[in-house]
Amino acid sequence: MFMPIKPRQNSSDGMLQCVCVSSSSSSSKLGMAPRSPPTHRLCVRILLASFLAAHRLVPPCSASFFGFPHFPASAKRQHDYRDALAKSILFFDGQRSGRLPPGQRASWRGDSGVSDGAAAGADLEGGYYDAGDNVKFGFPMAFTTTMLAWSVLEFGDSMPRDERRHAAAAVRWGSDYLLKTLALPGVIFLQVGDPWKDHECWERPEDMDTERTVYNVSAGRPGSDIAGETAAALAAASMVFRDDDAEYAETLLASARKAFEYADTYKGAYSDDPDLRAGGCPFYCDFNGYQDELLWGAAWLRRASKDDTFLQYIQNNGKTLGAEDSSNEFGWDNKHAGLNVLVSKEFIEGEVLSLQSYKEFADNFICTLIPESSSPHITYTPGGMLYKPGGSNMQHVTSISFLLLTYAKYLSKSSHTVNCGDISVGPVTLQQQAKKQVDYLLGDNPMKMSYMIGYGDRYPQRIHHRASSLPSIKDHPQRMACKEGTPYYNSPSSNPNPLIGAVVGGPGEDDTYEDDRADFRKSEPTTYINAPLVGVLAFLVGNPNPGHFRH
């Protein structure tokens, strides 16, 4: 039995498919069918749900006024957002690589990958496994760190004190590792682990014996995408620690500048290099190009440093680097929608009026979510979940919900609204839309189940995750080799180690979920599903009923 190789849970407009080569293959390798060319590139096709079954309780400025569709009501209740928030942060403990710290809360995990980087003469211990495998992919890890930091920056004040501390620790576990990727002169380390060999095994990270191949970018094979995202992550993280650890914050900001200088000096996408493409694709290819990461990195450096150099960079290079590109996606590969929301903040607050175009771009993004606008790009499941083909749909739900709430926060501090032709949308409508999506994730859906492990009375039991599905090293200290995990992969039994707080990829376009470990598109969690969800849940802890909305 060989484990399915998976192009990471993103999609093009064509459905991605992974297939095994025939059983007669002497090498027993797994193969992939070609990807369809992306129409809107990767990650997030923005879709939105509407709100309400009870029209009489809807204020005239809310979703139903603008013609949002109504979906069949599921059994609904007031969710415990504080509990969901705590668990969404706890998830990151279960994804840690390296020597685990005192106070490790996912106690069933052990140390792993402690010699990562040795093959390249570097210390690359630490960081996160991106999903249910044992590879450290730098591009989505950097994006995860950015989004965790952004969650704390925007909504940390709504977090209970202990959860704010845990969230900052999750940021730091990522930023500490990203600093190591910049430690040697002339290179930025991109990835640790051979994904093809890793995906032939079903084994615990504590036991993994597959090659820990190290991949890097350099002047000769540039990676503006990974460097730009690393710059964004370190700049955002520097703001998280500025008050409590000023020296560490300065180190992060200085390193962010270094990463951005590399990204801008040696322009190119890492997946254009044949060797890097062989290791990173099809799992995390840069389909969208590196230009958005240059603007994204500059935008975060501008926010963290207030340095006009980065403002000028955005103003001078925005058009050349595609700032005007229309996009209703946001995720680890495509940053345009997030970039526009982030940069528009200074215009909305009246500080930099020359950035008005970014407010217009952000409005255009929001307008693509509104059915009554001129060019809606909305698909809903019958139960009301925003949906894009390709798998791991909850990444779209969480990342778009985060942008809705963040943009609503910026708008609420001003007199600005979102102008979509004859329609004007205010912040409460955006907040209610985000709440609707998160409530679906937490159980208000046709399956009447939570898609977060450990939250609610019914949630997935057989997630696609090696460490969760195999006996814990604490309970079974004997080594389990590459193929010894196959019976557990095939088992209909529940995972022995619940990965509390993990959010799975979620249901398909018909709202059904089979709880099948082999169906990684639906059953695999990822760090970049949870990272923006931390901010969304923090907002809902402080604002459980935005606009005094009641179910």
C-alpha positions as CSV (number, residue, x, y, z in Angstrom):
1,M,0.0,0.0,0.0
2,F,1.4,3.3,-1.0
3,M,0.2,6.6,0.3
4,P,-1.3,9.1,-2.1
5,I,0.9,12.0,-3.2
6,K,-1.0,15.2,-3.0
7,P,-0.5,18.5,-4.8
8,R,-1.0,20.8,-1.8
9,Q,-4.6,21.7,-1.1
10,N,-5.0,24.5,-3.5
11,S,-6.8,24.5,-6.8
12,S,-6.9,25.9,-10.2
13,D,-10.2,26.4,-11.8
14,G,-9.8,22.9,-13.1
15,M,-10.0,20.1,-10.6
16,L,-6.6,18.8,-9.5
17,Q,-6.4,15.0,-9.4
18,C,-3.7,12.7,-8.0
19,V,-3.5,9.2,-9.2
20,C,-1.3,6.2,-8.5
21,V,0.6,4.6,-11.3
22,S,-0.4,1.1,-12.1
23,S,0.5,-1.6,-9.6
24,S,2.9,-3.1,-12.2
25,S,5.2,-0.1,-11.7
26,S,8.5,-1.7,-10.7
27,S,9.6,1.3,-8.7
28,S,6.3,1.5,-6.8
29,K,6.4,5.3,-7.1
30,L,3.3,7.4,-7.1
31,G,2.5,9.6,-10.0
32,M,0.4,12.7,-10.7
33,A,-2.0,13.7,-13.4
34,P,-1.2,17.1,-14.9
35,R,-2.6,20.2,-13.4
36,S,-5.1,22.3,-15.3
37,P,-3.8,25.8,-15.9
38,P,-5.1,28.1,-13.2
39,T,-7.5,30.7,-14.3
40,H,-7.4,32.7,-11.1
41,R,-4.2,31.0,-9.9
42,L,-4.1,29.3,-6.6
43,C,-5.7,29.3,-3.2
44,V,-8.7,31.3,-2.6
45,R,-11.7,31.8,-4.9
46,I,-13.7,34.1,-2.9
47,L,-17.1,33.2,-2.2
48,L,-19.4,34.3,0.4
49,A,-22.4,33.2,2.3
50,S,-25.4,35.2,3.3
51,F,-27.0,35.3,6.6
52,L,-30.3,34.7,7.7
53,A,-33.3,32.6,7.8
54,A,-35.2,35.3,9.7
55,H,-35.7,38.4,7.6
56,R,-37.5,40.3,10.2
57,L,-34.4,40.5,12.3
58,V,-32.2,41.8,9.5
59,P,-31.3,45.5,9.6
60,P,-31.9,47.3,6.2
61,C,-28.2,47.6,5.6
62,S,-27.4,43.9,6.0
63,A,-26.9,41.0,3.6
64,S,-30.5,40.3,2.6
65,F,-31.0,43.9,1.5
66,F,-28.3,43.3,-1.1
67,G,-29.9,40.1,-2.4
68,F,-27.7,37.5,-0.7
69,P,-29.3,34.1,-1.1
70,H,-30.8,32.3,1.8
71,F,-29.8,28.7,2.6
72,P,-31.6,26.0,4.4
73,A,-31.3,26.4,8.1
74,S,-29.4,23.9,10.2
75,A,-29.7,23.4,13.9
76,K,-28.0,26.5,15.2
77,R,-26.7,27.6,18.6
78,Q,-24.5,30.2,20.1
79,H,-21.0,28.9,19.6
80,D,-18.3,29.0,22.2
81,Y,-15.8,31.0,20.3
82,R,-13.4,31.2,23.2
83,D,-13.1,27.4,23.3
84,A,-12.7,27.3,19.5
85,L,-10.0,29.9,19.7
86,A,-8.0,28.1,22.4
87,K,-8.2,24.9,20.3
88,S,-7.3,26.6,17.1
89,I,-4.0,27.8,18.7
90,L,-3.3,24.5,20.4
91,F,-3.2,22.8,17.0
92,F,0.1,24.5,16.3
93,D,1.7,22.6,19.1
94,G,0.9,19.4,17.3
95,Q,2.6,20.6,14.1
96,R,5.9,21.4,15.7
97,S,9.2,20.0,14.4
98,G,12.4,19.9,16.4
99,R,13.1,19.6,20.1
100,L,9.8,20.3,21.9
101,P,9.9,22.9,24.6
102,P,9.0,22.6,28.2
103,G,5.2,23.0,28.5
104,Q,4.5,21.4,25.1
105,R,0.7,21.0,25.3
106,A,0.3,18.3,22.6
107,S,1.9,15.9,25.0
108,W,1.6,12.9,22.7
109,R,4.2,14.4,20.3
110,G,7.9,13.9,20.7
111,D,11.1,15.4,19.3
112,S,11.6,15.1,15.5
113,G,13.9,16.5,12.8
114,V,16.5,17.5,15.3
115,S,19.3,17.3,12.8
116,D,17.5,19.0,10.0
117,G,19.9,21.1,7.8
118,A,23.0,19.1,8.7
119,A,23.4,18.0,5.1
120,A,23.8,21.6,4.1
121,G,25.9,22.7,7.1
122,A,23.0,24.6,8.6
123,D,20.8,24.4,11.7
124,L,17.3,24.1,10.4
125,E,15.8,22.5,13.4
126,G,12.3,23.7,14.3
127,G,9.5,25.2,12.4
128,Y,6.2,23.5,11.4
129,Y,5.1,20.5,9.3
130,D,2.6,22.1,6.9
131,A,-0.1,19.4,7.1
132,G,-0.3,15.7,7.7
133,D,3.1,14.8,6.3
134,N,6.7,15.3,7.6
135,V,8.1,17.9,5.2
136,K,8.9,21.5,6.1
137,F,7.8,23.6,3.1
138,G,9.1,27.1,3.6
139,F,6.7,29.0,1.4
140,P,3.4,28.1,3.2
141,M,5.2,28.1,6.6
142,A,6.2,31.7,6.1
143,F,2.6,32.6,5.0
144,T,1.3,30.8,8.1
145,T,3.6,32.9,10.3
146,T,2.5,36.1,8.6
147,M,-1.1,35.2,9.1
148,L,-0.6,34.2,12.8
149,A,1.1,37.5,13.4
150,W,-1.5,39.5,11.5
151,S,-4.2,37.7,13.6
152,V,-2.5,38.8,16.8
153,L,-1.9,42.4,15.6
154,E,-5.5,43.0,14.5
155,F,-7.5,41.0,17.0
156,G,-5.1,40.1,19.9
157,D,-6.9,42.6,22.2
158,S,-9.9,40.3,22.0
159,M,-7.9,37.2,23.1
160,P,-8.0,36.1,26.7
161,R,-4.5,36.7,28.2
162,D,-3.4,33.1,28.1
163,E,-4.5,32.6,24.5
164,R,-2.7,35.8,23.5
165,R,0.4,34.3,25.1
166,H,0.0,31.0,23.3
167,A,-0.7,32.7,20.0
168,A,2.5,34.7,20.4
169,A,4.4,31.5,21.1
170,A,3.0,30.0,17.9
171,V,4.2,33.0,16.0
172,R,7.7,32.8,17.6
173,W,8.0,29.1,16.7
174,G,7.6,30.1,13.1
175,S,9.7,33.2,13.2
176,D,12.6,31.5,15.0
177,Y,12.8,29.0,12.2
178,L,12.6,31.6,9.5
179,L,15.5,33.4,11.1
180,K,17.5,30.2,10.7
181,T,16.7,30.1,7.0
182,L,18.5,33.4,6.5
183,A,21.5,32.5,8.7
184,L,24.1,31.5,6.0
185,P,25.3,34.2,3.6
186,G,24.1,34.1,0.0
187,V,21.3,31.6,0.4
188,I,17.7,31.4,1.8
189,F,16.7,27.9,2.8
190,L,13.4,26.9,1.2
191,Q,12.5,23.4,2.3
192,V,13.6,20.4,4.4
193,G,12.6,16.9,3.3
194,D,12.1,15.1,0.0
195,P,8.3,15.1,-0.4
196,W,8.3,12.3,-2.9
197,K,10.0,9.9,-0.6
198,D,8.1,11.2,2.5
199,H,4.8,10.6,0.8
200,E,5.8,6.9,0.1
201,C,5.8,6.4,3.9
202,W,3.1,6.6,6.6
203,E,5.3,7.1,9.7
204,R,5.5,9.3,12.7
205,P,7.7,12.4,12.5
206,E,9.6,11.0,15.5
207,D,10.6,7.9,13.4
208,M,11.0,9.4,9.9
209,D,14.1,8.0,8.1
210,T,13.5,9.4,4.7
211,E,16.0,11.8,3.2
212,R,16.0,15.3,4.8
213,T,17.1,16.9,1.6
214,V,17.7,20.7,2.0
215,Y,16.6,23.1,-0.8
216,N,17.7,26.7,-1.0
217,V,17.5,29.7,-3.3
218,S,20.4,32.0,-4.1
219,A,21.6,34.6,-6.6
220,G,21.9,31.9,-9.2
221,R,18.5,30.5,-8.7
222,P,16.3,33.3,-7.3
223,G,13.3,33.0,-5.1
224,S,11.6,36.4,-4.7
225,D,8.4,34.6,-3.7
226,I,9.9,32.8,-0.7
227,A,12.1,35.7,0.2
228,G,9.3,38.2,0.0
229,E,7.0,36.1,2.1
230,T,9.7,35.6,4.6
231,A,10.2,39.3,4.8
232,A,6.5,39.8,5.4
233,A,6.4,37.2,8.1
234,L,9.4,38.6,10.0
235,A,8.2,42.1,9.7
236,A,4.7,41.2,11.0
237,A,6.2,39.1,13.8
238,S,8.4,42.0,14.8
239,M,5.3,44.0,15.7
240,V,3.9,41.2,17.8
241,F,7.0,41.2,20.1
242,R,7.9,44.9,20.0
243,D,6.5,45.7,23.5
244,D,7.6,42.5,25.3
245,D,10.9,41.7,23.6
246,A,12.3,44.7,21.8
247,E,15.7,43.2,21.1
248,Y,14.1,40.2,19.4
249,A,11.7,42.4,17.5
250,E,14.7,44.4,16.1
251,T,16.4,41.2,15.0
252,L,13.2,40.2,13.2
253,L,12.8,43.5,11.5
254,A,16.5,43.7,10.4
255,S,16.2,40.2,9.0
256,A,13.0,41.1,7.2
257,R,14.9,43.9,5.5
258,K,17.6,41.5,4.5
259,A,15.1,39.0,3.0
260,F,13.4,41.8,1.1
261,E,16.6,43.1,-0.3
262,Y,17.4,39.6,-1.6
263,A,13.9,39.3,-3.1
264,D,14.1,42.6,-4.9
265,T,17.7,42.2,-6.1
266,Y,17.5,38.7,-7.5
267,K,14.0,38.5,-9.1
268,G,12.5,35.2,-10.0
269,A,10.2,32.4,-8.8
270,Y,11.8,29.4,-7.1
271,S,9.7,26.9,-9.0
272,D,11.2,28.1,-12.3
273,D,14.4,26.4,-11.3
274,P,14.3,22.7,-12.4
275,D,15.9,21.3,-9.3
276,L,13.7,23.3,-6.9
277,R,10.7,22.5,-9.0
278,A,11.4,18.8,-8.8
279,G,11.4,19.1,-5.0
280,G,8.7,21.6,-4.3
281,C,6.2,21.0,-7.1
282,P,3.5,20.0,-7.4
283,F,3.0,20.5,-3.7
284,Y,3.8,24.2,-3.5
285,C,4.6,25.6,-6.9
286,D,4.4,29.4,-7.3
287,F,1.7,29.5,-10.0
288,N,0.9,33.1,-9.3
289,G,4.4,34.6,-9.9
290,Y,6.6,36.4,-7.4
291,Q,5.5,39.9,-8.0
292,D,2.8,39.9,-5.4
293,E,5.3,38.7,-2.7
294,L,7.5,41.7,-3.5
295,L,4.6,44.1,-2.8
296,W,3.4,42.1,0.1
297,G,6.9,42.1,1.7
298,A,7.3,45.8,1.1
299,A,3.8,46.5,2.6
300,W,4.6,44.7,5.8
301,L,8.0,46.4,6.1
302,R,6.2,49.7,5.6
303,R,3.7,48.9,8.4
304,A,6.4,47.6,10.8
305,S,9.0,50.2,10.2
306,K,7.1,53.3,9.0
307,D,10.0,53.7,6.6
308,D,9.0,55.9,3.6
309,T,11.4,53.9,1.5
310,F,8.9,51.0,1.4
311,L,6.0,53.4,0.8
312,Q,7.8,54.7,-2.2
313,Y,8.6,51.2,-3.4
314,I,4.9,50.4,-3.3
315,Q,4.0,53.6,-5.1
316,N,6.7,53.3,-7.7
317,N,6.4,49.6,-8.4
318,G,2.7,48.8,-7.8
319,K,1.6,49.0,-11.4
320,T,4.7,47.1,-12.7
321,L,4.3,44.4,-10.2
322,G,0.6,43.9,-10.8
323,A,-1.1,45.7,-8.0
324,E,-4.0,46.4,-10.3
325,D,-4.5,42.7,-11.1
326,S,-8.1,41.8,-10.3
327,S,-8.2,38.8,-8.0
328,N,-10.7,37.3,-5.7
329,E,-8.2,34.9,-4.1
330,F,-6.0,35.1,-1.1
331,G,-3.7,32.3,0.2
332,W,-0.1,31.1,0.4
333,D,0.4,31.7,-3.3
334,N,-1.7,34.7,-4.2
335,K,-1.4,37.7,-2.0
336,H,-3.2,40.4,-4.0
337,A,-6.4,40.6,-2.0
338,G,-4.6,40.7,1.3
339,L,-2.1,43.2,-0.1
340,N,-4.9,45.6,-1.1
341,V,-6.6,45.3,2.3
342,L,-3.3,45.8,4.2
343,V,-2.1,48.8,2.1
344,S,-5.5,50.5,2.1
345,K,-5.3,51.0,5.8
346,E,-3.2,54.1,5.6
347,F,-5.5,55.7,3.1
348,I,-8.7,54.8,5.1
349,E,-7.1,56.3,8.2
350,G,-6.3,59.5,6.3
351,E,-2.6,59.2,6.6
352,V,-1.5,58.6,3.0
353,L,-4.0,59.8,0.5
354,S,-1.8,58.7,-2.5
355,L,-2.8,55.1,-1.6
356,Q,-6.4,55.6,-2.6
357,S,-6.0,53.2,-5.5
358,Y,-5.4,50.4,-3.0
359,K,-8.7,51.2,-1.3
360,E,-10.4,50.9,-4.7
361,F,-8.7,47.6,-5.4
362,A,-9.8,46.3,-2.0
363,D,-13.3,47.5,-2.7
364,N,-13.3,45.7,-6.0
365,F,-12.3,42.5,-4.2
366,I,-15.2,42.9,-1.8
367,C,-17.5,43.7,-4.6
368,T,-16.7,40.3,-6.3
369,L,-18.3,38.8,-3.2
370,I,-21.6,40.6,-3.6
371,P,-24.1,39.0,-6.0
372,E,-25.6,42.2,-7.0
373,S,-22.3,43.7,-8.2
374,S,-21.5,43.7,-11.9
375,S,-19.2,40.7,-11.9
376,P,-19.9,38.3,-9.0
377,H,-17.6,35.3,-8.5
378,I,-19.6,33.6,-5.9
379,T,-20.3,29.9,-5.5
380,Y,-22.1,28.5,-2.6
381,T,-22.8,25.0,-1.5
382,P,-26.5,24.3,-0.8
383,G,-25.8,24.6,2.9
384,G,-24.2,28.0,2.5
385,M,-20.4,27.4,2.6
386,L,-18.3,29.4,0.2
387,Y,-16.7,27.0,-2.2
388,K,-14.0,26.6,-4.7
389,P,-13.1,23.4,-6.5
390,G,-9.8,21.5,-5.8
391,G,-9.9,20.5,-2.2
392,S,-9.0,21.9,1.3
393,N,-11.9,24.3,0.9
394,M,-11.7,25.5,4.5
395,Q,-8.5,27.5,3.6
396,H,-10.8,29.7,1.5
397,V,-13.4,30.0,4.3
398,T,-10.8,31.1,6.9
399,S,-8.6,33.4,4.8
400,I,-11.5,35.2,3.2
401,S,-13.3,35.6,6.5
402,F,-10.1,37.1,8.0
403,L,-9.9,39.7,5.2
404,L,-13.6,40.5,5.6
405,L,-13.1,41.2,9.3
406,T,-9.9,43.1,8.9
407,Y,-11.3,45.3,6.2
408,A,-14.4,45.9,8.3
409,K,-12.2,46.9,11.2
410,Y,-10.4,49.5,9.1
411,L,-13.7,50.8,7.7
412,S,-15.3,51.0,11.1
413,K,-12.7,53.6,12.2
414,S,-13.7,55.9,9.4
415,S,-16.7,57.1,7.4
416,H,-15.7,54.9,4.4
417,T,-17.8,52.2,3.0
418,V,-17.4,49.7,0.1
419,N,-18.8,51.2,-3.0
420,C,-20.1,48.7,-5.6
421,G,-21.9,50.8,-8.2
422,D,-25.3,51.6,-6.7
423,I,-24.6,49.5,-3.7
424,S,-22.8,50.6,-0.6
425,V,-21.7,48.0,2.0
426,G,-20.7,48.8,5.5
427,P,-18.5,46.9,8.0
428,V,-21.3,45.2,9.9
429,T,-22.3,43.3,6.7
430,L,-18.8,42.1,6.2
431,Q,-18.6,41.0,9.9
432,Q,-21.9,39.1,9.6
433,Q,-20.7,37.3,6.4
434,A,-17.5,36.2,8.2
435,K,-19.5,35.0,11.2
436,K,-21.8,32.9,8.9
437,Q,-18.8,31.1,7.4
438,V,-17.2,30.4,10.7
439,D,-20.4,29.1,12.2
440,Y,-20.7,26.7,9.3
441,L,-17.2,25.5,10.0
442,L,-18.1,25.0,13.7
443,G,-21.3,23.0,13.1
444,D,-24.1,25.1,11.5
445,N,-24.1,22.9,8.4
446,P,-26.1,20.1,6.8
447,M,-23.9,17.5,8.3
448,K,-24.4,19.1,11.7
449,M,-20.8,18.4,12.6
450,S,-17.8,20.6,13.5
451,Y,-14.9,20.5,11.1
452,M,-12.5,21.4,14.0
453,I,-11.2,18.4,15.9
454,G,-12.2,18.5,19.5
455,Y,-14.9,21.2,19.1
456,G,-18.5,20.3,19.6
457,D,-20.1,16.9,20.0
458,R,-19.4,15.6,16.5
459,Y,-16.2,16.1,14.5
460,P,-13.9,14.1,12.1
461,Q,-12.3,11.1,13.7
462,R,-10.1,9.8,10.9
463,I,-8.1,12.8,9.6
464,H,-5.3,12.5,7.1
465,H,-2.4,13.1,9.4
466,R,0.5,10.7,10.1
467,A,1.3,11.6,13.7
468,S,-2.4,11.7,14.7
469,S,-3.3,8.4,13.1
470,L,-0.3,6.3,14.4
471,P,0.3,5.2,18.0
472,S,2.0,7.9,20.0
473,I,5.7,7.5,20.7
474,K,4.7,7.9,24.3
475,D,2.4,4.8,24.1
476,H,4.5,2.8,21.6
477,P,8.1,3.8,22.0
478,Q,9.4,1.2,19.6
479,R,10.3,2.5,16.2
480,M,7.8,2.1,13.4
481,A,9.4,2.0,10.0
482,C,8.2,3.5,6.7
483,K,5.6,0.9,5.7
484,E,4.7,-0.3,9.2
485,G,2.1,2.5,9.4
486,T,0.2,1.2,6.4
487,P,-2.3,-0.8,8.5
488,Y,-3.1,2.3,10.5
489,Y,-3.6,4.3,7.3
490,N,-6.1,1.7,6.1
491,S,-7.8,1.2,9.4
492,P,-11.5,2.3,9.9
493,S,-10.7,3.1,13.5
494,S,-10.5,6.7,14.9
495,N,-7.1,8.3,15.1
496,P,-5.6,7.4,18.5
497,N,-4.1,11.0,19.0
498,P,-6.8,13.6,18.4
499,L,-5.1,16.7,16.9
500,I,-7.1,19.1,18.9
501,G,-8.0,22.3,17.1
502,A,-7.1,21.1,13.6
503,V,-9.5,22.1,10.9
504,V,-9.8,19.6,8.1
505,G,-10.2,20.5,4.4
506,G,-13.9,20.2,4.8
507,P,-16.9,19.1,2.7
508,G,-17.3,19.2,-1.0
509,E,-19.7,21.2,-3.1
510,D,-22.6,19.1,-1.9
511,D,-21.9,19.7,1.8
512,T,-21.1,16.0,2.4
513,Y,-18.2,14.8,4.4
514,E,-17.3,11.1,4.6
515,D,-14.6,11.1,7.3
516,D,-12.2,9.1,5.1
517,R,-8.5,9.2,6.0
518,A,-7.5,8.5,2.5
519,D,-9.5,11.5,1.1
520,F,-6.8,14.1,1.8
521,R,-8.7,16.8,0.0
522,K,-11.3,16.7,2.7
523,S,-9.7,15.2,5.7
524,E,-6.2,16.8,5.9
525,P,-5.6,19.8,8.1
526,T,-3.0,22.5,7.3
527,T,-1.3,25.3,9.2
528,Y,-2.6,27.9,6.7
529,I,-6.2,26.9,7.4
530,N,-5.8,27.6,11.1
531,A,-3.5,30.7,11.0
532,P,-6.2,33.2,9.7
533,L,-8.9,31.4,11.8
534,V,-7.1,32.4,15.0
535,G,-7.8,36.1,14.2
536,V,-11.4,35.4,13.1
537,L,-12.2,33.5,16.3
538,A,-10.5,36.2,18.4
539,F,-12.8,38.8,16.9
540,L,-15.8,36.7,17.6
541,V,-14.8,36.2,21.2
542,G,-15.2,39.9,21.6
543,N,-18.0,40.4,19.2
544,P,-20.1,37.2,19.1
545,N,-23.1,39.0,17.5
546,P,-21.8,41.7,15.2
547,G,-24.5,44.3,14.5
548,H,-26.6,42.9,17.3
549,F,-27.4,40.1,14.9
550,R,-29.2,37.1,16.5
551,H,-29.9,33.7,15.0
